[in-house]
């Protein structure tokens, strides 16, 4: 007896094989998570230049498109198009984008490196006297409260003794290991700079070939899926690009403005480390929700060594600045680019930071927004097919109003029964 394998049987067989294969891979990934993690780490090192190039190209894409579009329109003002107008426009877009990238990198390094060196030198010079000034300031504030003064003095003595013990018992004996770690860090930094340079070259290829890559992906999707499914995939890709681009570009602009405001205010009040602290505040502000606190704590500690009152004023200023950013500036720039409630923003940041560190805290929100969008869309489609409402307000149960309305109905019923009697 011959068994005829038609297309339906082949699809079921392929589906079963893929399910079994995925189950085995998931089991292996959980059972040997260290091997999988190490494999991803090695792949990340190998693909680092491509990752850097893709990230830079994605961030520079709006500027590249703007330059190409306007340059190409400029060539067509006379009614005639040059034969190589598009090529020249792409060259102009590439040059403008790369110059902008180099200016940004040079500006950030110019602000951070001299500021860090200068700040480190000042800290070493003023650290002994700074600690004494802090202790004198605390003694003056707590001179009428002997118990609190003794407690603060004990804390300062413990901090000082622990610092000395750490230096003499940990740092000095481990000098060779520390020197080896520093040399490894320098080599790693040189490797990162090399990857960054190669990434800039790859960025140029990505910018000039993105239309070809997009067309190839679209061709693959349309060729492998039916029309309705392919259209849903392409619409989802557009939404994903809009969520990522809108959030990340908006957050970068928002953080740049916050850093500039911080620098201007600190310069006006003549506070110490204005350039360094403004860079810290601006960079950490990219991290949603926790960024302001991450940047404000070390900055406040720097000012505390110099002048406790400057530290106090700075904390008040940062609080006001973050209220302005969270309630006025941020919503104006970002708008509703993610559509997530505050609870889910906090959840996404914590999970992303726990899994992938600093980068995870930044990209977790747009990723979670995309997941949230698809889940909501799927649930709404199921509700519509079953004839139910998709409006969230129709599913809210207010127990307080429900009880009040129920009591009111019972009272009205009792009155009606009494009048009937």
PyMOL commands that set and color helices and strands:
alter all, ss='L'
color gray80, all
select helices_A, chain A and resi 7-31+33-46+48-75+85-141+146-171+175-224+227-268+274-284+291-306+308-334+342-385+392-395+399-420
alter helices_A, ss='H'
color red, helices_A
deselect
rebuild
show_as cartoon
